[in-house]
Amino acid sequence: MKKKRNRSRPPEPLQERLKQIAVDAREKAAGLPPGDERDRLLETAVSTESAAAIDRWLSSPGLQSPK
């Protein structure tokens, strides 16, 4: 018997989820003293902001396929 795929969609678009992850990480980092945990949270914020920028670039209407 085949297993059915879960085809539910996330409630928010990817951009919104990435933005919320970055905001949450920065807020948590602001409340911590300098150290490894704070650095990890700031890295998370930067990487999710980068992912959001790449996603915006890839989904932009001006993007053309290579010739």
MARZA-965015 format. One line per 4 residues: number of its first residue (from 1); their letters; for each residue x, y, z of N, C-alpha, C, CB. Coordinates in nm, 4 decimals, padded with zeros to 6 digits. Each point is the difference from the previous one (the first is absolute). Glycine has a CB too. Layout:
<sites>
NUM	A	X,Y,Z,X,Y,Z,X,Y,Z,X,Y,Z  ...
</sites>
This chain:
<sites>
1	MKKK	00.0838,-00.1174,00.0000,-00.0838,00.1174,00.0000,00.0893,00.1252,00.0000,-00.1852,-00.1262,00.1222  00.1539,00.2182,-00.2104,00.0778,00.1232,-00.0075,-00.0365,00.0935,00.1137,00.0147,-00.0242,-00.2482  00.0861,00.0941,00.2945,-00.0216,00.0975,00.1055,-00.0358,00.1347,-00.0639,00.1620,-00.1222,00.1550  -00.2632,00.1887,-00.1034,-00.0407,00.1291,-00.0555,00.0950,00.1090,00.0481,-00.2409,-00.0753,-00.0082
5	RNRS	00.2714,00.1672,-00.0833,00.0855,00.1131,00.0333,-00.0790,00.1051,00.0755,00.1409,-00.0447,-00.2018  -00.0713,00.1101,00.2931,-00.0606,00.1115,00.0710,00.0076,00.1224,-00.0918,00.0641,-00.0959,00.2300  -00.1745,00.1398,-00.2802,-00.0017,00.1103,-00.0958,-00.0487,00.1313,00.0597,-00.0375,-00.1674,-00.1765  00.0438,00.1779,00.3063,-00.0431,00.1252,00.0613,00.1079,00.1064,-00.0209,-00.1374,-00.1261,00.1725
9	RPPE	00.0941,00.2479,-00.1851,00.0924,00.1113,-00.0204,00.0207,00.0744,00.1314,-00.0734,00.0217,-00.2406  00.1927,00.0353,00.2568,00.0224,00.0808,00.1203,-00.0950,00.1193,00.0013,00.2420,-00.0712,00.0060  -00.2811,00.1168,00.1123,-00.0967,00.1100,00.0080,00.0546,00.1337,-00.0514,-00.0999,-00.1171,00.1941  00.2331,00.1347,-00.1923,00.0592,00.1261,-00.0452,00.0965,-00.0274,-00.1146,-00.0236,00.0998,00.2313
13	PLQE	00.0451,-00.0011,-00.3174,00.0974,-00.0172,-00.1078,00.1428,-00.0094,00.0568,-00.1530,00.1266,-00.1578  00.2428,-00.1781,00.0774,00.1390,-00.0193,00.0425,00.0629,00.1309,00.0470,00.0198,-00.1902,-00.1613  -00.0427,00.2985,00.0883,00.0580,00.1294,00.0377,-00.0398,00.0401,00.1416,-00.0038,00.0683,-00.2404  -00.1215,-00.0851,00.2743,-00.0485,00.0374,00.1329,00.0614,-00.0887,00.1084,-00.2145,00.0798,-00.1032
17	RLKQ	00.2253,-00.2092,00.0751,00.0590,-00.0916,00.0984,00.1466,00.0330,00.0237,-00.1608,-00.1787,-00.0702  00.2360,00.2053,-00.0376,00.1412,00.0344,00.0144,00.0170,00.1309,00.0765,00.0496,-00.1206,-00.2139  -00.1341,00.2180,00.1823,00.0070,00.1288,00.0686,-00.0263,-00.0181,00.1499,-00.0752,00.1177,-00.2110  -00.0230,-00.1989,00.2458,-00.0342,-00.0217,00.1401,00.1123,-00.0729,00.0746,-00.2425,-00.0066,-00.0641
21	IAVD	00.3067,-00.0882,-00.0011,00.1123,-00.0703,00.0624,00.1133,00.0974,00.0293,-00.0634,-00.2120,-00.1198  00.0942,00.2999,00.0246,00.1075,00.0975,00.0185,-00.0333,00.0978,00.1121,00.0591,-00.0216,-00.2425  -00.1825,00.0695,00.2454,-00.0410,00.0948,00.1043,00.0073,-00.0656,00.1378,-00.1505,00.1175,-00.1647  00.1015,-00.2395,00.1756,00.0031,-00.0716,00.1282,00.1437,-00.0216,00.0468,-00.2162,-00.1139,-00.0589
25	AREK	00.3040,00.0749,-00.0320,00.1396,-00.0245,00.0365,00.0666,00.1286,00.0467,00.0107,-00.1882,-00.1654  -00.0366,00.2990,00.0961,00.0602,00.1281,00.0418,-00.0536,00.0465,00.1357,00.0268,00.0618,-00.2417  -00.1557,-00.0829,00.2657,-00.0568,00.0385,00.1300,00.0602,-00.0822,00.1135,-00.2128,00.0655,-00.1148  00.2275,-00.1957,00.0931,00.0604,-00.0851,00.1030,00.1456,00.0384,00.0224,-00.1558,-00.1870,-00.0616
29	AAGL	00.2291,00.2173,-00.0457,00.1410,00.0364,00.0106,00.0172,00.1324,00.0740,00.0460,-00.1236,-00.2130  -00.1407,00.2141,00.1979,00.0101,00.1302,00.0659,-00.0059,-00.0132,00.1520,-00.1057,00.1054,-00.2005  00.0397,-00.2091,00.2494,-00.0135,-00.0191,00.1433,00.1112,-00.0814,00.0631,-00.2399,00.0166,-00.0347  00.3369,-00.0601,-00.0463,00.1073,-00.0839,00.0522,00.1316,00.0765,00.0085,-00.1144,-00.2003,-00.0955
33	PPGD	00.2007,00.1628,00.1887,00.1335,00.0600,00.0046,00.0845,-00.0566,-00.1143,-00.0158,00.0300,00.2524  00.1243,00.0388,-00.2889,00.0865,-00.0526,-00.1064,00.0470,-00.1417,00.0331,00.0747,00.2342,-00.0545  -00.0783,-00.3191,-00.0462,00.0416,-00.1383,00.0211,-00.0409,-00.0876,-00.1169,-00.0183,00.0331,00.2462  00.0369,-00.1630,-00.2287,-00.0267,-00.0955,-00.1070,-00.1472,-00.0040,-00.0399,00.1918,-00.1336,00.0820
37	ERDR	-00.2807,00.1321,00.0166,-00.1435,-00.0090,-00.0296,-00.0469,00.1229,-00.0779,-00.0347,-00.1374,00.2083  00.0797,00.2546,-00.1679,-00.0367,00.1248,-00.0700,00.0543,-00.0014,-00.1434,00.0003,00.1258,00.2203  00.1245,-00.1694,-00.2353,00.0590,-00.0076,-00.1339,-00.0778,-00.0961,-00.0897,00.2244,00.0522,00.0987  -00.2668,-00.1651,-00.0430,-00.0765,-00.0981,-00.0770,-00.1329,00.0594,-00.0456,00.1085,-00.1866,00.1290
41	LLET	-00.1751,00.2607,-00.0387,-00.1273,00.0618,-00.0369,00.0184,00.1069,-00.1072,-00.0849,-00.0461,00.2301  00.1915,00.1241,-00.2198,00.0247,00.1018,-00.1021,00.0346,-00.0638,-00.1345,00.0785,00.1572,00.1789  -00.0055,-00.2684,-00.1767,00.0273,-00.0730,-00.1244,-00.1287,-00.0514,-00.0629,00.2243,-00.0655,00.0890  -00.3152,00.0170,-00.0053,-00.1291,-00.0474,-00.0488,-00.0761,00.1138,-00.0666,-00.0069,-00.1738,00.1816
45	AVST	00.0070,00.2905,-00.1187,-00.0703,00.1155,-00.0565,00.0591,00.0394,-00.1352,-00.0528,00.0798,00.2320  00.1840,-00.0742,-00.2398,00.0658,00.0392,-00.1257,-00.0261,-00.1029,-00.1091,00.1779,00.1199,00.1303  -00.1687,-00.2489,-00.0962,-00.0194,-00.1024,-00.1033,-00.1442,-00.0042,-00.0501,00.1839,-00.1330,00.1041  -00.2811,00.1555,-00.0158,-00.1392,00.0001,-00.0472,-00.0297,00.1241,-00.0830,-00.0674,-00.1321,00.2017
49	ESAA	00.1300,00.2445,-00.1674,-00.0169,00.1201,-00.0828,00.0627,-00.0214,-00.1376,00.0005,00.1450,00.2068  00.1125,-00.2145,-00.2114,00.0633,-00.0319,-00.1285,-00.0880,-00.0934,-00.0813,00.2262,00.0299,00.1032  -00.2845,-00.1285,-00.0377,-00.0897,-00.0930,-00.0691,-00.1203,00.0736,-00.0565,00.0742,-00.1853,00.1514  -00.1259,00.2818,-00.0773,-00.1142,00.0777,-00.0485,00.0388,00.0826,-00.1222,-00.0927,00.0091,00.2334
53	AIDR	00.2132,00.0480,-00.2303,00.0466,00.0793,-00.1139,00.0173,-00.0879,-00.1236,00.1152,00.1585,00.1575  -00.0602,-00.2777,-00.1395,00.0181,-00.0919,-00.1127,-00.1352,-00.0432,-00.0554,00.2172,-00.0802,00.0983  -00.3127,00.0531,-00.0094,-00.1330,-00.0396,-00.0452,-00.0671,00.1128,-00.0784,-00.0201,-00.1532,00.1980  00.0341,00.2774,-00.1504,-00.0559,00.1140,-00.0736,00.0641,00.0110,-00.1377,-00.0437,00.1202,00.2165
57	WLSS	00.1757,-00.1402,-00.2224,00.0709,00.0104,-00.1269,-00.0457,-00.1096,-00.0964,00.1977,00.1010,00.1189  -00.2097,-00.2234,-00.0678,-00.0400,-00.1114,-00.0861,-00.1436,00.0128,-00.0506,00.1593,-00.1434,00.1252  -00.2449,00.2049,-00.0459,-00.1398,00.0115,-00.0420,-00.0308,00.1331,-00.0673,-00.0600,-00.1513,00.1862  00.1622,00.2320,-00.2121,-00.0236,00.1292,-00.0646,-00.0380,-00.0204,-00.1470,00.1634,00.1106,00.1583
61	PGLQ	-00.2489,-00.0236,-00.2110,-00.0444,-00.0169,-00.1393,00.1104,00.0286,-00.1008,-00.2283,00.0620,00.0728  00.3317,00.0105,-00.0340,00.1064,00.0330,-00.0940,00.1027,-00.1097,-00.0177,-00.0343,00.2330,00.0616  00.0251,-00.3387,00.0175,00.0976,-00.1090,-00.0078,-00.0213,-00.0777,-00.1307,00.0087,-00.0175,00.2546  00.1008,-00.0030,-00.3286,-00.0088,-00.0712,-00.1267,00.0830,-00.1270,00.0081,-00.0358,00.2160,-00.1253
65	SPK	-00.0060,-00.3163,00.0530,00.0744,-00.1249,-00.0029,00.1250,00.0169,-00.0835,-00.2114,-00.1311,00.0286  00.3173,00.0519,-00.0001,00.1235,00.0104,-00.0804,-00.0255,-00.0414,-00.1452,00.1375,-00.0467,00.2062  -00.0639,00.1069,-00.2961,-00.0175,-00.0299,-00.1435,00.1101,-00.0892,-00.0503,-00.1136,00.2178,-00.0324
</sites>
